[in-house]
């Protein structure tokens, strides 16, 4: 496995990482690896990235609301067409 050196870590972040490692009965390295895998959506059980969000894109709340508004007319039944 390769190694990465990270410099200038905020002291508060270091403290939290060390506490998390201690609470989880893990080494600091194991804890950081686990957090990095979670952050990028990496499923370590299969060795594959299962997070497709970056490929499919994601909508903001405003984008989703705008889309829903454009679709409202499709929820209305035109009685004249069905009588």
Protein Blocks (a to p, Z undefined) as FASTA:
>chain_A
ZZdddehiafklmmmmmmmmmmnopafklmmmmmmmmmnopafknopafbfklmnopadf
klmmmmmmmmmmmmpccfklmZZ
